[in-house]
């Protein structure tokens, strides 16, 4: 074979080998790509199995531990968290508690929470006025406590309404220490005598001013402020009522679920109280009351009742309400309870009220609550 032909034959063989290799490589890659496309996608990861059973249990154990701390916590706000199979509730607590002796004291107080369940972690941020505690379970935030140190011991006032029908209950009330506040109805057989007795014993007196109820009943009141009355009649009745309880330094409403919801009529009353230097306590007989809102507009000091002590005329029920009031006062400063001169209420008060100071709450005249709120509330813009 000639030399040139022989060289071409060798190069042709090499070219064919390379072409076959390239073609095989393309076929292999194409098959691999097709395989990748057709293979089903891997499902997304799911939470570990214990999260569906143990995780909620651990959260519940932490929540229970928080409820048994040596300082009471209010009902928390709740925020749903998570998605899919992993869902939980983030609970936020905002409370006023006695200041700790040292930063380490908070750590020790929260030990029962830290050990309440596996996987619990605590992060505590200290500030001069309080602390924030973040509680995690299995690395997820489940509870937040915002704790405030009070600038003074928590204060609470107890008002006894409906006085003026007799002197016996008034004598029993003025003998209770620390002092209660007495709300005297006008035009009752002993209105002036009860007011004078209270003043003699250094007890504050409120004018228990009858106002129209939604039911229209007068519940024995002689003069009731009604929404059908005009301004002149309203002011005359208020003046007459103040004259019947001359030592009153403030007023609160007897009944009033209809009247305290009427903005114009409440303004007339509050403007007259302002002229006479009296403050107002809203007995909050309706959630629709505008009393303190209007009072802010006309610049009359005003506070609202926190709870009633004796909706049920039973000594144990009143004791239970006093326990609720004490716990509320320890976490929310400047609270007000209202009771009535009933035998069950008097017995429960004698037994419970002296223990408030030991529990860290001072029972004070209601004017101290008014003064405290006035000191922390910006003045309303004049209208």
C-alpha positions in Angstrom: 0.0 0.0 0.0 1.3 3.5 -0.8 2.4 5.5 2.3 -0.2 8.3 1.8 -3.1 5.8 1.6 -1.8 4.0 4.7 -1.7 7.2 6.8 -5.3 8.1 5.8 -6.5 4.7 6.8 -5.0 5.2 10.3 -6.5 8.7 10.7 -9.9 7.4 9.6 -9.8 4.7 12.2 -9.0 7.3 14.9 -11.7 9.7 13.8 -14.3 6.9 13.9 -13.3 5.9 17.4 -13.6 9.5 18.6 -17.0 9.9 16.9 -18.3 6.7 18.5 -17.1 7.9 22.0 -18.8 11.3 21.6 -22.1 9.7 20.4 -22.1 7.3 23.3 -21.5 10.1 25.7 -24.4 12.1 24.3 -26.7 9.1 24.6 -25.6 8.5 28.3 -26.2 12.2 29.2 -29.5 12.3 27.5 -30.6 9.2 29.4 -29.4 10.7 32.7 -31.4 13.9 32.1 -34.5 12.0 31.3 -34.0 10.0 34.4 -33.7 13.2 36.5 -36.9 14.7 35.1 -39.0 11.6 35.5 -37.9 10.7 39.1 -40.6 12.0 41.6 -39.7 15.0 43.8 -38.7 14.3 47.4 -41.5 15.3 49.8 -40.8 18.3 52.1 -39.5 17.4 55.6 -42.1 17.0 58.3 -41.7 17.8 62.0 -40.4 15.0 64.2 -43.2 12.8 65.4 -42.8 13.9 69.0 -43.7 17.5 68.2 -47.3 16.5 67.6 -47.6 14.9 71.0 -44.8 15.9 73.3 -44.4 19.5 72.2 -48.0 20.6 73.2 -47.5 18.7 76.4 -44.3 20.6 77.2 -46.0 23.9 76.5 -48.8 23.0 78.8 -46.4 22.1 81.5 -44.6 25.5 81.2 -47.9 27.3 81.3 -48.9 25.5 84.5 -45.5 26.3 86.1 -46.0 30.0 85.3 -49.5 29.9 87.0 -47.8 28.6 90.2 -45.1 31.2 90.5 -45.0 33.0 93.9 -46.3 36.2 92.2 -49.6 36.0 90.3 -49.7 36.6 86.6 -52.7 38.0 84.7 -54.5 36.2 81.9 -52.1 36.2 79.0 -52.7 37.5 75.5 -52.4 34.6 72.9 -50.8 34.7 69.5 -51.1 31.7 67.1 -47.7 30.6 65.7 -46.4 28.2 63.2 -47.8 26.5 60.1 -48.8 23.1 58.8 -48.4 20.3 61.3 -46.3 22.5 63.7 -48.6 25.0 65.4 -48.6 26.5 68.9 -49.7 29.5 70.9 -47.3 32.2 72.1 -48.6 33.5 75.4 -47.7 37.1 76.5 -48.0 38.2 80.2 -47.7 41.8 81.4 -47.6 42.1 85.1 -46.5 44.4 88.0 -44.7 42.3 90.6 -42.6 43.1 93.7 -39.0 44.0 92.7 -36.5 41.2 93.3 -33.7 41.6 95.9 -31.2 41.0 93.1 -31.1 39.9 89.5 -30.3 36.4 90.6 -33.6 36.3 92.5 -35.5 36.3 89.3 -33.4 33.4 88.1 -34.2 31.4 91.2 -38.0 32.3 91.1 -38.1 30.9 87.5 -36.4 27.6 88.3 -39.8 25.8 88.4 -40.4 27.0 84.8 -36.9 26.0 83.6 -37.4 22.5 84.9 -41.1 22.1 84.0 -40.4 20.1 80.8 -37.5 18.9 78.7 -36.1 21.3 76.2 -37.1 24.5 78.1 -34.8 27.5 77.8 -35.0 31.0 79.5 -33.6 34.3 78.4 -33.9 37.1 80.9 -33.3 40.8 80.1 -32.9 43.0 83.1 -33.8 46.7 83.2 -34.0 49.3 86.0 -37.8 49.3 85.9 -38.4 45.6 85.3 -37.4 42.5 83.3 -38.4 40.6 80.2 -38.4 36.8 80.3 -38.6 34.8 77.1 -39.3 31.1 77.5 -38.6 28.6 74.7 -39.6 25.0 74.3 -37.5 22.9 71.8 -36.0 26.1 70.5 -39.3 27.8 69.8 -40.5 30.9 71.6 -43.7 29.9 73.5 -44.1 32.4 76.4 -43.0 36.0 77.1 -43.2 37.7 80.5 -42.9 41.5 80.8 -42.4 42.3 84.4 -42.6 45.8 85.9 -41.3 46.8 89.3 -43.7 49.2 91.0 -42.4 52.6 92.2 -44.5 52.0 95.4 -46.4 49.2 97.0 -49.6 48.4 95.1 -52.6 50.3 96.3 -56.3 49.4 96.4 -59.4 51.1 97.6 -62.7 49.5 98.8 -65.9 51.5 98.5 -69.0 50.5 100.4 -72.2 51.8 98.6 -75.8 52.4 99.6 -75.2 53.8 103.0 -77.6 56.1 104.8 -80.4 53.8 105.9 -79.0 53.0 109.3 -76.1 53.9 111.6 -75.3 50.3 112.8 -73.6 49.2 109.5 -71.8 52.5 109.3 -70.4 52.0 112.8 -69.2 48.5 111.8 -67.5 49.8 108.7 -65.6 52.8 110.2 -64.2 50.3 112.8 -62.4 48.3 110.0 -58.7 49.0 109.5 -57.2 49.9 107.1 -59.8 52.5 106.2 -62.6 51.9 103.7 -64.4 54.6 101.7 -68.1 55.1 102.4 -70.5 56.1 99.6 -73.7 57.7 101.1 -77.0 58.0 99.2 -78.7 61.3 99.5 -82.2 61.7 101.1 -82.0 58.6 103.2 -83.1 58.6 106.9 -79.4 58.8 108.2 -77.5 60.3 105.2 -76.1 63.2 107.1 -75.5 61.2 110.3 -73.5 58.5 108.4 -71.5 61.2 106.6 -70.7 62.9 109.9 -69.7 59.6 111.6 -67.4 58.8 108.7 -65.7 62.2 108.9 -65.3 61.8 112.7 -63.4 58.5 112.1 -61.3 60.0 109.3 -63.1 58.0 106.6 -63.6 59.5 103.1 -67.2 60.0 102.0 -68.6 59.9 98.5 -72.0 61.1 97.3 -73.7 57.9 96.0 -75.6 59.7 93.2 -78.7 57.8 91.9 -78.8 57.7 88.1 -81.2 56.1 85.7 -80.9 52.4 85.0 -81.7 50.7 81.7 -84.6 48.9 83.5 -86.0 52.2 84.7 -86.2 51.0 88.3 -85.3 53.5 91.1 -84.3 50.9 93.7 -85.6 53.1 96.5 -83.9 56.3 95.5 -85.9 59.4 96.0 -84.4 61.6 93.2 -82.9 59.8 90.2 -81.0 61.6 87.4 -82.8 60.7 84.2 -81.9 61.3 80.6 -85.4 62.8 79.9 -84.5 65.7 82.2 -83.0 69.0 80.9 -79.8 70.6 82.1 -81.5 72.9 84.6 -83.3 70.0 86.3 -80.2 67.9 86.3 -78.1 70.6 88.0 -80.8 71.3 90.6 -80.9 67.6 91.5 -77.1 67.4 91.7 -77.0 70.5 94.0 -79.7 69.0 96.2 -77.9 65.7 96.5 -74.6 67.4 97.4 -76.4 69.4 100.1 -77.8 66.1 101.6 -74.2 64.7 101.9 -72.2 67.8 102.7 -68.9 66.1 103.6 -68.6 64.3 100.3 -65.2 64.8 98.5 -66.3 62.9 95.4 -69.2 61.1 93.8 -70.0 57.7 92.3 -73.1 56.5 90.6 -75.9 54.4 92.1 -77.3 52.3 89.2 -76.8 54.5 86.1 -76.5 52.0 83.2 -78.6 54.3 81.0 -77.5 57.7 82.4 -73.7 57.0 82.3 -74.0 56.1 78.6 -75.4 59.5 77.7 -72.5 61.9 76.9 -74.4 65.2 77.3 -76.1 64.4 80.6 -72.8 63.1 82.1 -71.1 66.3 81.0 -73.6 68.4 82.9 -73.1 66.4 86.0 -69.3 66.3 85.8 -69.1 70.1 85.1 -71.1 70.7 88.3 -68.8 68.3 90.3 -65.8 70.2 88.9 -67.2 73.5 90.1 -67.5 72.0 93.6 -64.1 70.4 93.6 -65.4 66.8 93.6 -64.0 63.9 91.6 -66.0 61.0 90.1 -65.8 57.2 90.5 -67.5 55.3 87.7 -69.2 52.2 89.3 -69.1 50.8 85.8 -72.6 49.3 85.8 -72.5 49.2 82.0 -69.7 48.6 79.5 -71.2 51.5 77.5 -70.4 54.1 80.2 -68.7 57.3 78.9 -68.2 58.8 82.4 -64.4 58.8 82.6 -64.1 59.7 78.9 -66.2 62.8 79.4 -64.5 63.5 82.7 -61.1 63.6 80.9 -62.6 66.1 78.4 -63.9 68.5 81.2 -60.8 67.8 83.4 -62.5 66.1 86.3 -60.5 63.4 88.0 -62.1 60.0 87.4 -61.5 56.3 88.0 -63.5 53.1 87.3 -64.5 50.3 89.6 -62.4 47.1 89.1 -64.8 44.6 90.5 -67.9 44.1 92.7 -67.4 42.1 95.9 -70.9 40.9 96.6 -73.0 40.3 93.6 -73.8 37.1 95.5 -74.9 37.7 99.1 -72.9 34.9 100.6 -69.9 35.2 102.9 -67.7 32.6 101.1 -68.5 34.1 97.8 -67.4 37.5 99.1 -64.2 36.0 100.5 -63.5 34.5 97.1 -64.0 37.9 95.5 -61.7 39.5 98.0 -59.0 36.9 97.0 -59.5 37.8 93.4 -59.3 41.5 94.2 -56.1 41.0 96.2 -54.4 39.1 93.4 -55.6 41.7 90.9 -54.3 44.5 93.1 -50.9 42.8 93.3 -50.5 42.8 89.5 -52.4 46.0 88.6 -51.8 49.1 90.7 -54.6 51.4 91.8 -57.6 49.1 91.8 -61.1 49.7 93.2 -63.6 47.3 94.6 -67.2 48.1 95.5 -69.3 46.3 98.1 -72.5 46.9 100.1 -73.4 47.0 103.8 -74.6 43.4 104.1 -73.9 41.1 107.0 -72.0 38.6 104.8 -69.9 41.4 103.3 -69.0 42.9 106.7 -67.9 39.6 108.1 -65.7 38.8 105.0 -64.2 42.3 105.1 -63.3 42.1 108.8 -61.5 38.8 108.2 -59.7 39.7 104.9 -58.9 43.4 104.8 -56.2 43.4 107.6 -54.3 40.7 105.6 -53.9 42.8 102.5 -50.9 44.7 103.9 -49.1 41.4 104.7 -49.7 40.3 101.2 -48.1 43.5 99.9 -51.1 45.6 99.0 -52.0 48.8 100.9 -55.7 49.6 101.3 -56.0 53.4 100.8 -58.8 56.0 100.6 -60.1 56.3 97.1 -58.7 59.8 96.8 -55.2 58.3 96.8 -56.2 56.2 93.7 -57.5 59.4 92.0 -54.3 61.3 92.9 -52.1 58.5 91.6 -53.9 58.3 88.3 -53.9 62.1 87.9 -50.1 62.1 88.4 -49.5 59.5 85.6 -52.2 60.6 83.1 -51.5 63.6 80.7 -54.1 66.3 80.9 -56.8 66.1 78.2 -56.9 68.9 75.6 -59.6 71.4 76.3 -62.8 71.3 74.2 
